[in-house]
């Protein structure tokens, strides 16, 4: 009987400990500013020539709505700081952003808001292969561009965090015809431009 009680007590403690352990992606294993982490990602993955800038509601170039799909109010509520690298040539559909949120719960919310609000159709006549967002602790990575590059960025982010990331969310994938799985692209019919 004592043996059975010992086993039940040990199992209860084990379950209690497991319930208190943060899920993958919730624990902060990353350190540094978004600018520093972005520089490390750029060392690991060739992004070509980029224009790097802080994302801020006060920025003349990198405002939260365009860079992340967040409103200014959402940015102020959840984000401590953010930094992005975007293609120097605006006809190249490429953007990488690292966001430092106020905590892991804010990062989970920002990940969701980016997936819902980021405009993957913002470039002129081109679309990215995919747009993906992933979190690690209080950090969020947005990678937009060619599939090979975005996948490499997610893997580099995962490596920097010691494998401690949530599941990547590929929220846009170009289907090669209509501008992505959500449509919204354009088609030329009969010599004229027809919007959906």
GROMACS elastic network, one bead per residue, 0.5 to 0.9 nm:
[ bonds ]
;  ai    aj funct       b0    kb
    1     4     6  0.50940   500
    1     5     6  0.62423   500
    1     6     6  0.85684   500
    2     5     6  0.50714   500
    2     6     6  0.60606   500
    2     7     6  0.85967   500
    3     6     6  0.50571   500
    3     7     6  0.62272   500
    3     8     6  0.86720   500
    4     7     6  0.51139   500
    4     8     6  0.61870   500
    4     9     6  0.85546   500
    5     8     6  0.50598   500
    5     9     6  0.60051   500
    5    10     6  0.84819   500
    6     9     6  0.50856   500
    6    10     6  0.60536   500
    6    11     6  0.85181   500
    7    10     6  0.51016   500
    7    11     6  0.60856   500
    7    12     6  0.85357   500
    8    11     6  0.50917   500
    8    12     6  0.60834   500
    8    13     6  0.86401   500
    9    12     6  0.50623   500
    9    13     6  0.62284   500
    9    14     6  0.85891   500
   10    13     6  0.51563   500
   10    14     6  0.61268   500
   10    15     6  0.86498   500
   11    14     6  0.50138   500
   11    15     6  0.61614   500
   11    16     6  0.85394   500
   12    15     6  0.51767   500
   12    16     6  0.60949   500
   12    17     6  0.85726   500
   13    16     6  0.50191   500
   13    17     6  0.60818   500
   13    18     6  0.85429   500
   14    17     6  0.51634   500
   14    18     6  0.61710   500
   14    19     6  0.86563   500
   15    18     6  0.50269   500
   15    19     6  0.61309   500
   15    20     6  0.87381   500
   16    19     6  0.51722   500
   16    20     6  0.64861   500
   16    21     6  0.89280   500
   17    20     6  0.52664   500
   17    21     6  0.64109   500
   18    21     6  0.52259   500
   18    22     6  0.84682   500
   19    22     6  0.79265   500
   22    25     6  0.80175   500
   22    26     6  0.57503   500
   22    27     6  0.62105   500
   23    26     6  0.56173   500
   23    27     6  0.75091   500
   23   166     6  0.82182   500
   24    27     6  0.70672   500
   24   136     6  0.79186   500
   24   137     6  0.84814   500
   24   163     6  0.85439   500
   24   164     6  0.55655   500
   24   165     6  0.57577   500
   24   166     6  0.56024   500
   24   167     6  0.85665   500
   25    28     6  0.76803   500
   25    29     6  0.89302   500
   25   104     6  0.81492   500
   25   134     6  0.86807   500
   25   135     6  0.60487   500
   25   137     6  0.52254   500
   25   138     6  0.85905   500
   25   161     6  0.88153   500
   25   163     6  0.84719   500
   25   167     6  0.80058   500
   26   103     6  0.88933   500
   26   104     6  0.54769   500
   26   105     6  0.78771   500
   26   107     6  0.86977   500
   26   108     6  0.84567   500
   26   135     6  0.80180   500
   26   136     6  0.60970   500
   26   138     6  0.72693   500
   26   164     6  0.77883   500
   26   165     6  0.75316   500
   26   166     6  0.75184   500
   27    30     6  0.88837   500
   27   104     6  0.73172   500
   27   136     6  0.69710   500
   27   138     6  0.78000   500
   27   164     6  0.72508   500
   27   165     6  0.86529   500
   28    31     6  0.77189   500
   28   103     6  0.88674   500
   28   104     6  0.77733   500
   28   136     6  0.64911   500
   28   138     6  0.62375   500
   28   139     6  0.78947   500
   28   161     6  0.79177   500
   28   164     6  0.80869   500
   29   136     6  0.75336   500
   29   137     6  0.69299   500
   29   160     6  0.82569   500
   29   161     6  0.52855   500
   29   162     6  0.68714   500
   29   164     6  0.70090   500
   30    37     6  0.84545   500
   30   136     6  0.74680   500
   30   137     6  0.75725   500
   30   138     6  0.85262   500
   30   139     6  0.76493   500
   30   160     6  0.67406   500
   30   161     6  0.51440   500
   30   162     6  0.81589   500
   30   164     6  0.89050   500
   31    36     6  0.89845   500
   31    37     6  0.80338   500
   31   161     6  0.86615   500
   32    35     6  0.80097   500
   32    36     6  0.59436   500
   32    37     6  0.63871   500
   33    36     6  0.51526   500
   33    37     6  0.62595   500
   33    38     6  0.85018   500
   33    81     6  0.78421   500
   33    82     6  0.82470   500
   33    83     6  0.86354   500
   33    98     6  0.87939   500
   33    99     6  0.87791   500
   33   100     6  0.73319   500
   34    37     6  0.50788   500
   34    38     6  0.59207   500
   34    39     6  0.84942   500
   34    54     6  0.88184   500
   34    81     6  0.69404   500
   34    82     6  0.56237   500
   34    83     6  0.54960   500
   34    84     6  0.83132   500
   34    97     6  0.80802   500
   34    98     6  0.51529   500
   34    99     6  0.59460   500
   34   100     6  0.62169   500
   34   139     6  0.82226   500
   35    38     6  0.51271   500
   35    39     6  0.62322   500
   35    40     6  0.87740   500
   35    52     6  0.86385   500
   35    53     6  0.84639   500
   35    54     6  0.77717   500
   35    82     6  0.74925   500
   35    83     6  0.54573   500
   35    84     6  0.77331   500
   35    98     6  0.75162   500
   36    39     6  0.51076   500
   36    40     6  0.63864   500
   36    41     6  0.87723   500
   37    40     6  0.50178   500
   37    41     6  0.62258   500
   37    42     6  0.86042   500
   37    98     6  0.71993   500
   37   157     6  0.85429   500
   37   160     6  0.84076   500
   38    42     6  0.61221   500
   38    43     6  0.86202   500
   38    83     6  0.73066   500
   38    84     6  0.73721   500
   38    85     6  0.77251   500
   38    96     6  0.80005   500
   38    97     6  0.72966   500
   38    98     6  0.62693   500
   39    42     6  0.50277   500
   39    43     6  0.62814   500
   39    44     6  0.88006   500
   40    43     6  0.50704   500
   40    44     6  0.64574   500
   40    45     6  0.87578   500
   40   156     6  0.86719   500
   40   157     6  0.89912   500
   40   160     6  0.83899   500
   41    44     6  0.50923   500
   41    45     6  0.60358   500
   41    46     6  0.86736   500
   41   153     6  0.66263   500
   41   156     6  0.62480   500
   41   157     6  0.68486   500
   41   160     6  0.84151   500
   42    45     6  0.50681   500
   42    46     6  0.59850   500
   42    47     6  0.64283   500
   42    48     6  0.89768   500
   42    85     6  0.88836   500
   42   153     6  0.84364   500
   43    46     6  0.69457   500
   44   152     6  0.83708   500
   44   153     6  0.79163   500
   44   156     6  0.65180   500
   45   149     6  0.71662   500
   45   152     6  0.65631   500
   45   153     6  0.63976   500
   45   156     6  0.75989   500
   46    49     6  0.88566   500
   46   149     6  0.79285   500
   47    50     6  0.69464   500
   47    85     6  0.84517   500
   47    86     6  0.85818   500
   47    87     6  0.78140   500
   47    94     6  0.84118   500
   47    96     6  0.88792   500
   47   149     6  0.76125   500
   48    87     6  0.74666   500
   48    88     6  0.85943   500
   49    86     6  0.83587   500
   49    87     6  0.62193   500
   49    88     6  0.57968   500
   49    89     6  0.83182   500
   50    85     6  0.56234   500
   50    86     6  0.51566   500
   50    89     6  0.82723   500
   50    95     6  0.88263   500
   51    84     6  0.81080   500
   51    85     6  0.55332   500
   51    86     6  0.53893   500
   51    87     6  0.62591   500
   51    88     6  0.54932   500
   52    83     6  0.72732   500
   52    84     6  0.55402   500
   52    86     6  0.65104   500
   52    87     6  0.89027   500
   53    59     6  0.88629   500
   53    61     6  0.81014   500
   53    62     6  0.66439   500
   53    82     6  0.88340   500
   53    83     6  0.57979   500
   53    84     6  0.55718   500
   53    85     6  0.66670   500
   53    86     6  0.86099   500
   54    59     6  0.76350   500
   54    62     6  0.66450   500
   54    63     6  0.87932   500
   54    81     6  0.78456   500
   54    82     6  0.59633   500
   54    84     6  0.63386   500
   55    58     6  0.84106   500
   55    59     6  0.67188   500
   55    61     6  0.82205   500
   55    63     6  0.56547   500
   55    64     6  0.61125   500
   55    67     6  0.70817   500
   55    68     6  0.86181   500
   55    81     6  0.73624   500
   55    82     6  0.52161   500
   55    83     6  0.53057   500
   55    84     6  0.66761   500
   55    97     6  0.86068   500
   55    99     6  0.88393   500
   56    59     6  0.51588   500
   56    60     6  0.86738   500
   56    61     6  0.88674   500
   56    62     6  0.63898   500
   56    63     6  0.53540   500
   56    64     6  0.61330   500
   56    72     6  0.82922   500
   56    75     6  0.81792   500
   56    81     6  0.78044   500
   56    82     6  0.74269   500
   56    83     6  0.86774   500
   57    60     6  0.83375   500
   57    62     6  0.78944   500
   57    63     6  0.51926   500
   57    64     6  0.61688   500
   57    65     6  0.86158   500
   57    71     6  0.87338   500
   57    72     6  0.58228   500
   57    75     6  0.79556   500
   57    76     6  0.85055   500
   58    61     6  0.89551   500
   58    62     6  0.85974   500
   58    63     6  0.72172   500
   59    62     6  0.55168   500
   59    63     6  0.57051   500
   59    64     6  0.89047   500
   60    63     6  0.70197   500
   62    65     6  0.85592   500
   62    66     6  0.70671   500
   62    67     6  0.59514   500
   62    83     6  0.86829   500
   62    84     6  0.79125   500
   63    66     6  0.58125   500
   63    67     6  0.59812   500
   63    68     6  0.81039   500
   63    70     6  0.88704   500
   63    71     6  0.89706   500
   63    72     6  0.81487   500
   64    67     6  0.51171   500
   64    68     6  0.52457   500
   64    69     6  0.62305   500
   64    70     6  0.52775   500
   64    71     6  0.62863   500
   64    72     6  0.63359   500
   64    74     6  0.88820   500
   64    75     6  0.67183   500
   65    68     6  0.56800   500
   65    71     6  0.53647   500
   65    72     6  0.71933   500
   65    75     6  0.89294   500
   65   117     6  0.81093   500
   65   118     6  0.75465   500
   65   119     6  0.87370   500
   66    69     6  0.56770   500
   66    70     6  0.78127   500
   66   118     6  0.72765   500
   66   119     6  0.72929   500
   66   122     6  0.80624   500
   67    70     6  0.80337   500
   67    84     6  0.75773   500
   67    95     6  0.78937   500
   67    96     6  0.88722   500
   67    97     6  0.76616   500
   67   118     6  0.76778   500
   67   119     6  0.88145   500
   68    71     6  0.87024   500
   68    97     6  0.77549   500
   68   113     6  0.86392   500
   68   114     6  0.58129   500
   68   117     6  0.75960   500
   68   118     6  0.55949   500
   68   119     6  0.82895   500
   68   142     6  0.76687   500
   69   113     6  0.72374   500
   69   114     6  0.53812   500
   69   115     6  0.81057   500
   69   116     6  0.77525   500
   69   119     6  0.65133   500
   70    73     6  0.79722   500
   70    74     6  0.58544   500
   70    75     6  0.60445   500
   70   110     6  0.80549   500
   70   113     6  0.66919   500
   70   114     6  0.65199   500
   70   117     6  0.64867   500
   70   118     6  0.73982   500
   71    74     6  0.51540   500
   71    75     6  0.61641   500
   71    76     6  0.86333   500
   71   117     6  0.88661   500
   72    75     6  0.50214   500
   72    76     6  0.61489   500
   72    77     6  0.85737   500
   73    76     6  0.51481   500
   73    77     6  0.60975   500
   73    78     6  0.87333   500
   74    77     6  0.50394   500
   74    78     6  0.61281   500
   74    79     6  0.78566   500
   74   110     6  0.82190   500
   74   113     6  0.86281   500
   75    78     6  0.55803   500
   75    79     6  0.52471   500
   75    80     6  0.82736   500
   75    81     6  0.88899   500
   75   110     6  0.84414   500
   76    79     6  0.58804   500
   76    80     6  0.76985   500
   77    80     6  0.87390   500
   77   102     6  0.84703   500
   77   106     6  0.84553   500
   78   100     6  0.89027   500
   78   101     6  0.56586   500
   78   102     6  0.57803   500
   78   103     6  0.80930   500
   78   105     6  0.89445   500
   78   106     6  0.52554   500
   78   107     6  0.73961   500
   78   109     6  0.79052   500
   78   110     6  0.69752   500
   79    82     6  0.74063   500
   79    99     6  0.69956   500
   79   100     6  0.60682   500
   79   102     6  0.56976   500
   79   103     6  0.87537   500
   79   106     6  0.75347   500
   79   107     6  0.80991   500
   79   110     6  0.80778   500
   80    99     6  0.78046   500
   80   100     6  0.55761   500
   80   101     6  0.51889   500
   80   102     6  0.56588   500
   81    98     6  0.86494   500
   81    99     6  0.60816   500
   81   100     6  0.53061   500
   81   101     6  0.70122   500
   81   102     6  0.89297   500
   82    97     6  0.70108   500
   82    98     6  0.56896   500
   82   100     6  0.59851   500
   82   101     6  0.84239   500
   83    96     6  0.84988   500
   83    97     6  0.56267   500
   83    98     6  0.55645   500
   83    99     6  0.66085   500
   83   100     6  0.89073   500
   84    95     6  0.70225   500
   84    96     6  0.55152   500
   84    98     6  0.64009   500
   84    99     6  0.86250   500
   84   142     6  0.89778   500
   85    88     6  0.89490   500
   85    94     6  0.84093   500
   85    95     6  0.58318   500
   85    96     6  0.52285   500
   85    97     6  0.63640   500
   86    89     6  0.85492   500
   86    90     6  0.83738   500
   86    92     6  0.88114   500
   86    93     6  0.84247   500
   86    94     6  0.57720   500
   86    96     6  0.63186   500
   86    97     6  0.84225   500
   87    90     6  0.63138   500
   87    91     6  0.82764   500
   87    92     6  0.60976   500
   87    93     6  0.72664   500
   87    94     6  0.55560   500
   87    95     6  0.65883   500
   88    91     6  0.87942   500
   88    92     6  0.79841   500
   89    92     6  0.57178   500
   89    93     6  0.87704   500
   90    93     6  0.71858   500
   90    94     6  0.85837   500
   90   123     6  0.67882   500
   90   124     6  0.73095   500
   91    94     6  0.88939   500
   91   123     6  0.60634   500
   91   124     6  0.55007   500
   91   125     6  0.70896   500
   91   126     6  0.64945   500
   91   127     6  0.89873   500
   92   123     6  0.73473   500
   92   124     6  0.83312   500
   92   126     6  0.69797   500
   92   127     6  0.81449   500
   92   128     6  0.81133   500
   92   145     6  0.81642   500
   93   120     6  0.83755   500
   93   121     6  0.86964   500
   93   122     6  0.82150   500
   93   123     6  0.59323   500
   93   124     6  0.83750   500
   93   126     6  0.62881   500
   93   127     6  0.56544   500
   93   129     6  0.84740   500
   93   144     6  0.72458   500
   93   145     6  0.55809   500
   93   146     6  0.80890   500
   94   123     6  0.89316   500
   94   127     6  0.88205   500
   94   128     6  0.66419   500
   94   143     6  0.78562   500
   94   144     6  0.52533   500
   94   146     6  0.74906   500
   95   142     6  0.76901   500
   95   143     6  0.61272   500
   95   144     6  0.50341   500
   95   145     6  0.65847   500
   96   141     6  0.73309   500
   96   142     6  0.55580   500
   96   144     6  0.61374   500
   96   145     6  0.83901   500
   96   150     6  0.84690   500
   96   153     6  0.84778   500
   97   140     6  0.80592   500
   97   141     6  0.57726   500
   97   142     6  0.50553   500
   97   143     6  0.66551   500
   97   144     6  0.88557   500
   98   139     6  0.69783   500
   98   140     6  0.57622   500
   98   142     6  0.65297   500
   98   143     6  0.88568   500
   99   107     6  0.82630   500
   99   110     6  0.87796   500
   99   138     6  0.82477   500
   99   139     6  0.54895   500
   99   140     6  0.50022   500
   99   141     6  0.64395   500
   99   142     6  0.82234   500
  100   103     6  0.82791   500
  100   107     6  0.77268   500
  100   138     6  0.59212   500
  100   140     6  0.66324   500
  101   104     6  0.72223   500
  101   105     6  0.86099   500
  101   106     6  0.58544   500
  101   107     6  0.53956   500
  101   110     6  0.78694   500
  101   137     6  0.88064   500
  101   138     6  0.50639   500
  101   139     6  0.58910   500
  101   140     6  0.75655   500
  102   105     6  0.81696   500
  102   106     6  0.60037   500
  102   107     6  0.74582   500
  102   138     6  0.65085   500
  102   139     6  0.88749   500
  103   106     6  0.52798   500
  103   107     6  0.63085   500
  103   108     6  0.88720   500
  103   137     6  0.71724   500
  103   139     6  0.82236   500
  104   108     6  0.62677   500
  104   109     6  0.86742   500
  104   135     6  0.84648   500
  104   136     6  0.77500   500
  104   139     6  0.75340   500
  105   108     6  0.51651   500
  105   109     6  0.63833   500
  105   110     6  0.86894   500
  105   137     6  0.84126   500
  105   138     6  0.74986   500
  106   109     6  0.50270   500
  106   110     6  0.60565   500
  106   111     6  0.85419   500
  106   138     6  0.70607   500
  107   111     6  0.60427   500
  107   112     6  0.85885   500
  107   135     6  0.65141   500
  107   136     6  0.79349   500
  107   137     6  0.70973   500
  107   138     6  0.51214   500
  107   139     6  0.60779   500
  107   140     6  0.61307   500
  108   111     6  0.51599   500
  108   112     6  0.64102   500
  108   113     6  0.87545   500
  108   134     6  0.89096   500
  108   135     6  0.68798   500
  108   136     6  0.89562   500
  108   137     6  0.86222   500
  108   138     6  0.81205   500
  108   140     6  0.82254   500
  108   166     6  0.89902   500
  109   112     6  0.51365   500
  109   113     6  0.61516   500
  109   114     6  0.86141   500
  110   114     6  0.59742   500
  110   115     6  0.84885   500
  110   135     6  0.89388   500
  110   140     6  0.75357   500
  111   114     6  0.52839   500
  111   115     6  0.62995   500
  111   116     6  0.87352   500
  111   133     6  0.62257   500
  111   134     6  0.66667   500
  111   135     6  0.67470   500
  111   140     6  0.65772   500
  111   141     6  0.83420   500
  111   142     6  0.84297   500
  111   169     6  0.84022   500
  112   115     6  0.52009   500
  112   116     6  0.62751   500
  112   117     6  0.85773   500
  112   133     6  0.85953   500
  112   169     6  0.88880   500
  113   116     6  0.50577   500
  113   117     6  0.57786   500
  113   118     6  0.79386   500
  114   117     6  0.51203   500
  114   118     6  0.52134   500
  114   133     6  0.74273   500
  114   142     6  0.80277   500
  115   118     6  0.61162   500
  115   131     6  0.84356   500
  115   132     6  0.78121   500
  115   133     6  0.69535   500
  115   169     6  0.74606   500
  115   170     6  0.81104   500
  115   171     6  0.55952   500
  115   172     6  0.83106   500
  116   119     6  0.88205   500
  116   171     6  0.79432   500
  118   121     6  0.89213   500
  118   131     6  0.87593   500
  119   122     6  0.57568   500
  120   123     6  0.77434   500
  120   127     6  0.68855   500
  120   128     6  0.69725   500
  120   130     6  0.82234   500
  120   131     6  0.69058   500
  120   144     6  0.78786   500
  120   172     6  0.70064   500
  120   179     6  0.89630   500
  120   180     6  0.85702   500
  121   124     6  0.81650   500
  121   125     6  0.87967   500
  121   126     6  0.77985   500
  121   127     6  0.60548   500
  121   128     6  0.81070   500
  121   179     6  0.73933   500
  121   180     6  0.86016   500
  121   184     6  0.77079   500
  121   185     6  0.75008   500
  122   126     6  0.86505   500
  122   127     6  0.80123   500
  123   126     6  0.58279   500
  123   127     6  0.65687   500
  123   128     6  0.86516   500
  124   127     6  0.81423   500
  125   186     6  0.89353   500
  126   179     6  0.83581   500
  127   130     6  0.82973   500
  127   145     6  0.79509   500
  127   174     6  0.69201   500
  127   179     6  0.64983   500
  127   180     6  0.79163   500
  127   185     6  0.87776   500
  128   131     6  0.69770   500
  128   144     6  0.62615   500
  128   146     6  0.58823   500
  128   147     6  0.80386   500
  128   172     6  0.84856   500
  128   173     6  0.77120   500
  128   174     6  0.66256   500
  128   179     6  0.89459   500
  128   180     6  0.88223   500
  129   144     6  0.77432   500
  129   145     6  0.56576   500
  129   147     6  0.53978   500
  129   148     6  0.88859   500
  129   150     6  0.88199   500
  129   172     6  0.79645   500
  129   173     6  0.57064   500
  129   175     6  0.80705   500
  129   176     6  0.84968   500
  129   180     6  0.83875   500
  130   143     6  0.82186   500
  130   144     6  0.59308   500
  130   145     6  0.58902   500
  130   146     6  0.64945   500
  130   147     6  0.57853   500
  130   150     6  0.74175   500
  130   170     6  0.67837   500
  130   171     6  0.76063   500
  130   172     6  0.52063   500
  130   174     6  0.60792   500
  130   180     6  0.85420   500
  131   142     6  0.73813   500
  131   143     6  0.59065   500
  131   145     6  0.66937   500
  131   146     6  0.88254   500
  131   147     6  0.84156   500
  131   150     6  0.75816   500
  131   169     6  0.83432   500
  131   170     6  0.57443   500
  131   171     6  0.59028   500
  131   173     6  0.66552   500
  131   174     6  0.89863   500
  132   141     6  0.81556   500
  132   142     6  0.59299   500
  132   143     6  0.53724   500
  132   144     6  0.63719   500
  132   150     6  0.71705   500
  132   151     6  0.84429   500
  132   154     6  0.82615   500
  132   168     6  0.64759   500
  132   169     6  0.53620   500
  132   171     6  0.59202   500
  132   172     6  0.71420   500
  132   173     6  0.88897   500
  133   140     6  0.70433   500
  133   141     6  0.55781   500
  133   143     6  0.63546   500
  133   144     6  0.86596   500
  133   154     6  0.83291   500
  133   167     6  0.87756   500
  133   168     6  0.57181   500
  133   169     6  0.52785   500
  133   170     6  0.66149   500
  133   171     6  0.76867   500
  134   139     6  0.85882   500
  134   140     6  0.57606   500
  134   141     6  0.53946   500
  134   142     6  0.68437   500
  134   143     6  0.86902   500
  134   154     6  0.73561   500
  134   157     6  0.87228   500
  134   165     6  0.69493   500
  134   166     6  0.61935   500
  134   167     6  0.63429   500
  134   169     6  0.62699   500
  134   170     6  0.88462   500
  135   138     6  0.72704   500
  135   139     6  0.56434   500
  135   141     6  0.62143   500
  135   142     6  0.89377   500
  135   164     6  0.87929   500
  135   165     6  0.56568   500
  135   166     6  0.55308   500
  135   167     6  0.77423   500
  135   168     6  0.76138   500
  136   139     6  0.52290   500
  136   140     6  0.63210   500
  136   141     6  0.83588   500
  136   157     6  0.84855   500
  136   158     6  0.80131   500
  136   161     6  0.68226   500
  136   163     6  0.88566   500
  136   164     6  0.60276   500
  136   166     6  0.62467   500
  137   140     6  0.80856   500
  137   161     6  0.88123   500
  137   164     6  0.78474   500
  137   165     6  0.74406   500
  137   166     6  0.86257   500
  141   153     6  0.86110   500
  141   154     6  0.76794   500
  141   157     6  0.75306   500
  142   150     6  0.87755   500
  142   154     6  0.87653   500
  143   149     6  0.82910   500
  143   150     6  0.52667   500
  143   151     6  0.82654   500
  143   153     6  0.68340   500
  143   154     6  0.74748   500
  144   147     6  0.82528   500
  144   149     6  0.83999   500
  144   150     6  0.61096   500
  144   172     6  0.89966   500
  145   148     6  0.83908   500
  145   149     6  0.66666   500
  145   150     6  0.60682   500
  146   149     6  0.53309   500
  146   150     6  0.61664   500
  146   151     6  0.85161   500
  147   150     6  0.51866   500
  147   151     6  0.59102   500
  147   152     6  0.83814   500
  147   173     6  0.87513   500
  148   151     6  0.53339   500
  148   152     6  0.61582   500
  148   153     6  0.87012   500
  149   152     6  0.50551   500
  149   153     6  0.61566   500
  149   154     6  0.86970   500
  150   153     6  0.50008   500
  150   154     6  0.62540   500
  150   155     6  0.86611   500
  151   154     6  0.51469   500
  151   155     6  0.62770   500
  151   156     6  0.86444   500
  152   155     6  0.50634   500
  152   156     6  0.60852   500
  152   157     6  0.85401   500
  153   156     6  0.50066   500
  153   157     6  0.60355   500
  153   158     6  0.84398   500
  154   157     6  0.50574   500
  154   158     6  0.60849   500
  154   159     6  0.85976   500
  154   168     6  0.76398   500
  155   159     6  0.61332   500
  155   160     6  0.86407   500
  155   163     6  0.87677   500
  156   160     6  0.61632   500
  156   161     6  0.86151   500
  157   160     6  0.50952   500
  157   161     6  0.62579   500
  157   162     6  0.86952   500
  157   163     6  0.83614   500
  157   165     6  0.82284   500
  158   161     6  0.51557   500
  158   162     6  0.62506   500
  158   164     6  0.64557   500
  158   165     6  0.60043   500
  159   162     6  0.50915   500
  159   163     6  0.55694   500
  159   164     6  0.83105   500
  160   163     6  0.74894   500
  160   164     6  0.87736   500
  161   164     6  0.53425   500
  161   165     6  0.69721   500
  162   165     6  0.83418   500
  165   168     6  0.80799   500
  169   172     6  0.88685   500
  170   173     6  0.70473   500
  172   180     6  0.65100   500
  172   181     6  0.65418   500
  172   182     6  0.75318   500
  173   179     6  0.86447   500
  173   180     6  0.54725   500
  173   181     6  0.59253   500
  173   182     6  0.85653   500
  174   177     6  0.77671   500
  174   178     6  0.79692   500
  174   179     6  0.58136   500
  174   181     6  0.62599   500
  174   182     6  0.88836   500
  175   178     6  0.67640   500
  175   179     6  0.66078   500
  175   181     6  0.60961   500
  175   183     6  0.89085   500
  176   179     6  0.67197   500
  176   180     6  0.71542   500
  177   180     6  0.74089   500
  177   183     6  0.88492   500
  177   185     6  0.79712   500
  177   186     6  0.87216   500
  177   187     6  0.82518   500
  178   181     6  0.78515   500
  178   182     6  0.85246   500
  178   183     6  0.54545   500
  178   184     6  0.68369   500
  178   186     6  0.62174   500
  178   187     6  0.69652   500
  179   182     6  0.75872   500
  179   183     6  0.55617   500
  179   184     6  0.60318   500
  179   186     6  0.69612   500
  180   183     6  0.52691   500
  180   184     6  0.73180   500
  180   185     6  0.70480   500
  181   184     6  0.86923   500
  182   185     6  0.85939   500
  183   186     6  0.85012   500
  183   196     6  0.80394   500
  184   195     6  0.79141   500
  184   196     6  0.63185   500
  185   195     6  0.73717   500
  185   196     6  0.71346   500
  186   193     6  0.72130   500
  186   194     6  0.63513   500
  186   195     6  0.52428   500
  186   196     6  0.65017   500
  187   192     6  0.86667   500
  187   193     6  0.63905   500
  187   194     6  0.57872   500
  187   195     6  0.68151   500
  187   196     6  0.79542   500
  188   191     6  0.62001   500
  188   192     6  0.56088   500
  188   194     6  0.59355   500
  188   195     6  0.86042   500
  189   192     6  0.56800   500
  189   193     6  0.66088   500
  189   194     6  0.67208   500
  190   193     6  0.83755   500
